[in-house]
């Protein structure tokens, strides 16, 4: 399966461990990394771990359950399939309406429609306002549906990625969603880690493994992981992998990416585990032909998914501002209607006193009652102060602008054939709120590409002759400074030499 070269960790790792003062797994030899907790007389106090993983034992993990509410229980170990979408066929309509009526404008429009249902104060049939409100809710619902369909597609693409899982005595190609806690997975070079794995062995000497964590922390530099000496020596074939029955007890699933504590119990001995033995979901395997890992946390229990959190209802700053404006405008509307209603009550009383011959028309109503009805009537008449057509227009603008982003040829990256993709139809609204842009380094916004220009080998300059003449003049100037004035500090000459060396690259 791989070359069995059992050796100490390379010298560069020993020097690194000695400089940093790292513990087990960070620079000592593999023999020194093994803890002494396997000795029968060891009195060390060990923490109590409640998460137990048994290698190659799916039945145990499927039967294990835990309580989560009252007398209800659910599976303790989740599958590896993930779900980041907000809705499904049953929950889309109620949840979407619930979210839409958190917008104050929609609540205001429903309030006006309810007022129109009373004939005494109605100015228009109530269903004439219900139609534009339905259009507004429908357009917003379509936007949310388009966004959620994109999430479903992304989830389906991730869950259907291929990987090799040990089934019986052979590794078979299956999908990520088929992975269970306790399975042994084989990874190839440049493949993505499908779940949080305990590194068992690799094809590299001393079972070193190099991973890239760019999708987790944005760092492109490679980090090394190393398996335990006992698994590196013993698990050297598919038969030994199938016979592996070790048990890992470790901490419960959590969101701490850079810490891990656990123990491996196998063949009557206990071996300490830390973060240097763990391959996190989302990492990419680099410079390592093969590696094997035991699944500890799968799916939503993995550390990267624990950090993603639950999907919450998001409101942009513009939406929050519009909600506040709607409340203020509605209060102004009520005050205006109240003033008009009071004035109409005084006018009705004066009118009845001057025209007493019309008293038969007002015997069932008083000026106060007329003022109360006029208050709601004025509220309906002035309700157009918040136009529904403006909200419908904004929904269309958000939807069309997201399409324009996808169709923009100036944002198309031809080298990798990647177009711009607006994963949210309200992206234009969110981009319009950006005020500041911070960057930790120039490589975040630009490309750190060094183009080879010239080199000097054994006194011979290879490259553009024009550049060679300039370099020769700079060197001659540096030498002349040393010859003419021996007392001149060497700093100036060193500066010229340094500029000549830096001119080798652009």
Secondary structure, DSSP 8 states (H G I E B T S, - for coil): ----------HHHHHHHHHHT--TTSSS-HHHHS-GGGSTT---------EEEETT-HHHHHH-EEEEETTEEEESS--S-----S--TTTHHHHHHHHHTTSHHHHHHHHHHHHHT-TTT-SS-THHHHHHHHHHHHHHHHHHHHHHHHHHHHHHHHHT-EEEEEETTEEEEEEGGG--TT-EEEEETT-B--SEEEEEEESSGGGEEEEE-HHHHS--SEEEEE--HHHHHH--SHHHHHH---EEEE----S-TT---EEEEETTEEEEE-GGGEE-TT-EEES-SEEEEEEEE-GGGSHHHHHH--------HHHHHHHHHHHHHHHHHHHHHHHHHHHHHHHHHHHHHH-GGGGGGGTT--HHHHHHHHHHHHHHHGGGGS-HHHHHHHHHHHHHHHHHHHH-GGG-BTTTTB----SSTTHHHHHTT------SSGGGTS-----B--EEETTEEES-HHHHHHHHHHHHHHHHHHHH-TTS-HHHHHHHHHHHHHTTB-
